[in-house]
Amino acid sequence: MENIDYEGLVKALKARRFLPEVFDTAAEAKAAAIEIIGTKSVGIGGSATVRDMGLAEALQANGNEVYWHWLAAKEAKQAARDKALGADVYMCSSNALTTDGRLVNIDGTGNRAAGLIYGPHEVVVIVGQNKIVTGLDEAIDRIKRDACPTNARRLGLDTPCAKTGQCHDCRTTARMCNVTFILEAPTRPVKAFHVLIVKEDLGL
């Protein structure tokens, strides 16, 4: 999306009770996330943004307890997902952010949905400029066009979108699009929901 009105986006997010901040670079957002988290334990949802920013490694170097299934052995991945939901802070990205302040996501497993809706009492979501869209229809189109097929290929899933790069609304057991959820505002269990917006392309 071109000509993003960051001031308007921040205003829209604040009106929905999110805690937004805008950063010029991923490095600045990384420093802010580390400061927000402090010494707390962190659960991380599947996120190319978090991976590419090196946040998990930075937090581990600081002595934080980090629970992330991407760092776990195959047999320990489910346990890592479960522990992430009990951490002090949940961190991930979002598949899309609408200009009126809604976070839109599609999950395969649903652990990110649980973490953002009814998991830790503090949340940090990091969103690159490439994920900002004008409305819900554009958000869903973006996710099914850009995020899901690429993730399916990354995970080696046997889905039609992995082969063609387009959503087929498949019924395979490997389907990526099992949970579609829109965060209109933080849920009551979440006491602080930070949205860190970066003026760079990040993640899928």
PESUL-V983151 format. One record per pair of residues at least 24 apart in sequence whose C-alpha atoms are under 10 Angstrom apart, sorted by the first residue. I is the first residue (numbers start at 1). GAP is how many residues later the second one is. If there is no record, write none. Layout:
# PESUL-V983151
I;GAP, I;GAP
This chain:
# PESUL-V983151
1;128, 1;129, 1;130, 1;131, 1;132, 1;133, 2;127, 2;128, 2;130, 2;131, 4;95, 4;125, 4;128, 4;129, 4;130, 4;195, 5;94, 6;93, 6;123, 6;191, 6;193, 8;91, 8;92, 8;93, 9;88, 9;89, 9;90, 9;91, 9;92, 9;93, 9;123, 9;188, 10;89, 10;90, 10;91, 10;185, 10;187, 11;88, 11;89, 11;90, 12;86, 12;87, 12;88, 12;89, 12;90, 13;84, 13;85, 13;86, 13;87, 13;88, 13;89, 13;90, 13;171, 13;172, 13;181, 13;182, 14;87, 14;171, 14;181, 15;85, 15;86, 15;170, 16;84, 16;85, 16;86, 16;167, 16;168, 16;169, 16;170, 17;84, 17;167, 17;168, 17;169, 17;170, 17;175, 17;176, 17;177, 18;83, 18;84, 18;105, 18;166, 18;167, 18;168, 18;173, 18;174, 18;175, 18;176, 18;177, 19;104, 19;105, 19;167, 19;173, 19;174, 19;175, 19;176, 19;177, 20;81, 20;104, 20;105, 20;106, 20;173, 20;174, 20;175, 20;176, 20;177, 21;105, 21;173, 21;174, 21;175, 21;176, 21;177, 22;104, 22;105, 22;106, 22;173, 22;174, 22;175, 22;176, 22;177, 23;105, 23;173, 23;174, 23;175, 23;176, 23;177, 24;173, 24;174, 24;175, 24;176, 25;103, 25;172, 25;173, 25;174, 25;175, 25;176, 26;26, 26;27, 26;100, 26;101, 26;102, 26;170, 26;171, 26;172, 26;173, 26;174, 26;175, 26;176, 27;26, 27;27, 27;28, 27;171, 28;168, 28;170, 29;24, 29;97, 29;98, 29;167, 29;168, 29;169, 29;170, 30;24, 30;25, 30;28, 30;96, 30;166, 30;168, 31;24, 31;27, 32;164, 33;26, 33;58, 33;91, 33;92, 33;93, 33;161, 33;162, 33;163, 34;24, 34;25, 34;28, 34;30, 36;53, 36;86, 36;87, 36;88, 36;158, 37;27, 37;51, 37;52, 37;53, 37;54, 37;85, 37;86, 37;87, 38;24, 38;25, 38;26, 39;24, 39;25, 39;26, 39;49, 40;24, 40;25, 40;26, 40;47, 40;48, 40;49, 41;24, 41;25, 41;26, 41;43, 41;45, 41;46, 41;47, 41;48, 41;49, 41;79, 42;24, 42;25, 42;26, 42;41, 42;42, 42;43, 42;44, 42;45, 42;46, 42;47, 42;48, 42;49, 42;78, 42;80, 42;81, 42;82, 43;24, 43;25, 43;26, 43;37, 43;38, 43;39, 43;40, 43;41, 43;42, 43;43, 43;44, 43;45, 43;46, 43;47, 43;48, 43;49, 43;69, 43;72, 43;76, 43;77, 43;80, 44;24, 44;25, 44;26, 44;36, 44;37, 44;39, 44;40, 44;41, 44;43, 44;45, 44;46, 44;47, 44;48, 44;49, 44;67, 44;68, 44;71, 44;79, 44;80, 45;24, 45;25, 45;36, 45;39, 45;40, 45;45, 45;46, 45;47, 45;48, 45;49, 45;65, 45;66, 45;67, 45;68, 45;69, 45;70, 45;71, 46;24, 46;35, 46;45, 46;46, 46;47, 46;61, 46;63, 46;65, 46;66, 47;44, 47;45, 47;46, 47;47, 47;48, 47;65, 47;79, 47;156, 47;157, 48;44, 48;45, 48;103, 48;154, 48;155, 48;156, 49;43, 49;44, 49;45, 49;76, 49;77, 49;78, 49;79, 49;152, 49;153, 49;154, 49;155, 50;41, 50;42, 50;43, 50;75, 50;76, 50;77, 50;152, 50;153, 51;41, 51;152, 52;150, 52;151, 53;149, 53;150, 55;36, 56;35, 66;24, 78;33, 81;28, 81;30, 81;31, 81;34, 82;29, 82;33, 84;27, 84;28, 84;31, 84;35, 84;36, 85;26, 85;27, 85;29, 85;30, 85;31, 85;33, 85;34, 85;35, 85;36, 86;29, 86;33, 86;34, 86;35, 87;28, 87;32, 87;33, 87;34, 87;35, 88;31, 88;32, 88;33, 88;34, 88;35, 89;26, 89;27, 89;30, 89;31, 89;32, 89;33, 89;34, 89;35, 89;101, 89;103, 89;104, 90;25, 90;26, 90;29, 90;30, 90;31, 90;32, 90;33, 90;34, 90;35, 90;103, 91;24, 91;25, 91;29, 91;31, 91;32, 91;33, 91;34, 91;35, 91;102, 91;103, 92;24, 92;31, 92;32, 92;33, 92;34, 92;35, 93;31, 93;32, 93;33, 93;34, 93;35, 93;38, 93;102, 93;103, 93;104, 93;109, 93;110, 93;111, 94;31, 94;32, 94;33, 94;34, 94;37, 94;38, 94;49, 94;101, 94;109, 94;110, 95;32, 95;33, 95;35, 95;36, 95;37, 95;44, 95;45, 95;47, 95;48, 95;49, 95;51, 95;52, 95;53, 95;108, 95;109, 96;31, 96;32, 96;33, 96;34, 96;35, 96;36, 96;37, 96;38, 96;39, 96;40, 96;42, 96;43, 96;44, 96;45, 96;46, 96;47, 96;51, 96;86, 96;108, 97;30, 97;31, 97;32, 97;33, 97;34, 97;35, 97;36, 97;37, 97;38, 97;39, 97;41, 97;42, 97;85, 97;86, 97;98, 97;100, 98;33, 98;34, 98;35, 98;36, 98;37, 98;38, 98;39, 98;40, 98;41, 99;33, 99;34, 99;35, 99;36, 99;37, 100;33, 100;34, 100;35, 100;36, 100;84, 101;31, 101;32, 101;33, 101;34, 101;82, 101;83, 101;84, 102;30, 102;31, 102;33, 102;34, 102;37, 102;80, 102;81, 102;82, 102;83, 103;24, 103;28, 103;29, 103;33, 103;36, 103;78, 103;79, 103;80, 103;81, 103;82, 103;92, 104;27, 104;31, 104;32, 104;35, 104;36, 104;39, 104;76, 104;77, 104;78, 104;79, 104;80, 105;34, 105;35, 105;38, 105;72, 105;74, 105;75, 105;76, 105;77, 105;78, 106;34, 106;37, 106;38, 106;41, 106;42, 106;70, 106;71, 106;72, 106;73, 106;74, 106;75, 106;76, 107;41, 107;68, 107;69, 107;70, 107;71, 107;72, 107;73, 107;74, 108;40, 108;44, 108;66, 108;67, 108;68, 108;69, 108;70, 108;71, 108;72, 109;66, 109;67, 109;68, 109;69, 109;70, 110;67, 110;68, 110;69, 110;70, 110;71, 111;68, 112;67, 113;66, 113;67, 113;68, 113;69, 113;70, 115;75, 116;67, 116;70, 116;71, 116;73, 116;74, 116;77, 117;64, 117;66, 117;68, 117;69, 117;70, 117;71, 117;72, 117;73, 118;68, 118;69, 118;70, 118;71, 118;72, 119;70, 119;71, 120;69, 120;70, 120;71, 120;72, 121;66, 121;67, 121;68, 121;69, 121;70, 121;71, 121;72, 122;67, 122;68, 122;69, 122;70, 122;71, 122;72, 123;63, 123;67, 123;68, 123;69, 123;70, 123;71, 123;72, 124;68, 124;69, 124;70, 124;71, 124;72, 125;68, 125;69, 125;70, 125;71, 125;72, 126;68, 126;69, 126;70, 126;71, 126;72, 126;76, 126;77, 127;68, 127;69, 127;70, 127;71, 127;72, 127;73, 127;74, 127;75, 127;76, 128;68, 128;69, 128;70, 128;71, 128;72, 128;73, 128;74, 128;75, 128;76, 129;68, 129;69, 129;70, 129;71, 129;72, 129;73, 129;74, 130;68, 130;69, 130;70, 130;71, 130;72, 130;73, 130;74, 131;66, 131;69, 131;70, 131;71, 131;72, 131;73, 132;65, 136;46, 140;40, 141;26, 142;62, 143;24, 143;34, 143;61, 144;24, 144;25, 144;32, 144;33, 146;58, 147;29, 147;56, 147;57, 148;27, 148;28, 148;29, 148;56, 149;27, 149;55, 150;54, 151;25, 151;53, 152;24
